[in-house]
Amino acid sequence: MEIPFTAKLSVGLFFAGVLTIILIAMKPGLLPMVNGKIVPMTTVVQIIMLAFGSFILFATKVKAPDIARSSVFIAGMIAVVSIFGIAWMSETFIKANESYLVANIKSMVQVAPWTFALAMFAVSAFVKSQAATLTIMLPFGYALGLPTPLLLSLIPASYAYFFFAFYPSDLAAINMDRTGTTRIGKYLLNHSFMIPGLIGVATSTCVAYALSKIFG
């Protein structure tokens, strides 16, 4: 079956957007300035993504209602609402109980410093953001007196998106897998991402921890 020209055009525009983001990331001098301040890269990425999304929409003459009714769009919107709610709830809870958490985590890491990785993993599972997890947990680590090499080695433990499979990429993978092999199990945690996720995080964290002990 011949691929329509509009499909090729949409892919070309998509990659043009990706290359634009890469180029700007490689050349920070290209970042625009507003009121004498450089626009953050995260904001620029959003602007570029929305701009190229609009280019694709107009160039391929796709009907907007068709996008809103697509399974991928619906899954993405559900994921956005879920993640925002959980992230706000988690940050509010942690900020409100910061002194209590520091006191209890301190007693744990004094006995076994590596257990700080478990705390990072648990926070990441709910916050669903490595950046947010590190923003919350690294100050904890320094407050607890953990050395910098150790904290760096435990960063892989901040990737726990997969633990509860409602991250956008997880939901997109489930919706786009026509074979039905990528799915969430009956008991919520027995999903397709659990075993590979645990293996990846455990291996990378253990290797990084060992390297910090050798070279730290």
Secondary structure, 3 states (H helix, E strand, C coil): CCCCHHHHHHHHHHHHHHHHHHHHHHCHHHCCEECCEECCHHHHHHHHHHHHHHHHHHHHCCCHHHHHCCHHHHHHHHHHHHHHHHHHHHHHHHHHCHHHHHHHHHHHHHHCHHHHHHHHHHHHHHHCCHHHHHHHHHHHHHHCCCCHHHHHHCHHHHCCCCCCCCCHHHHHHHHHCCCCCCCCCCCCCCCCCHHHHHHHHHHHHHHHHHHHHHHC
